[in-house]
């Protein structure tokens, strides 16, 4: 991490520690992707005082997410059992799974409103008892093997995802090296055609791939896929891939 980034992080951490209740027991503050993650042993205190976090956000001008310190989270099986006891049976919970990287317990239910509870009371109870942060989803009408495989992958690669989130966060919040200058856009596909959208956007300090589509109607590699053989494109130098929209056919 660059010295200036480290200095800014220390200053932000100091400000947060000075303005949150000591009883919340904040253990660390980390850059995670586009947000600042505040880890606490008693996250429910910060969740209950959401206006306090909003005031801090308005000062430091960065999005904040509150997470529980991994050391205080209940084991997943115990947390699931407790969550099912707390959530009303009328909510019709269909599935519960976990994201260790984000410290989230994901709850799928046919009636998500009942999982949330009036003024979020049920969610706050889950946080207080399990120390996992609830994320409520409506149960899909049809089960999907693809989604099940993705869940398994996310769970299995939680350490790698955590490392990447920190790395991306440090790059996002790094000090500006150059003032805004020239921008170069290189079409790698999607020009005067439907599908295969891919544009390489380059500045003096960043390389971003905007979309990465295909042309399913062509069997020729140079026409079916973006032109990744272009001299300007180097996958190892990409800072981000931005997907503007997704179509199953292209």
Helices and strands as residue ranges (DSSP letters): H 3-19, G 22-24, E 26-32, E 35-40, H 43-48, H 50-60, E 64-68, G 70-72, H 76-86, G 89-91, E 93-99, E 104-109, H 112-116, G 118-120, H 121-130, E 133-138, H 145-156, H 158-172, E 184-189, E 198-202, E 207-210, H 221-224, G 235-237, E 240-242
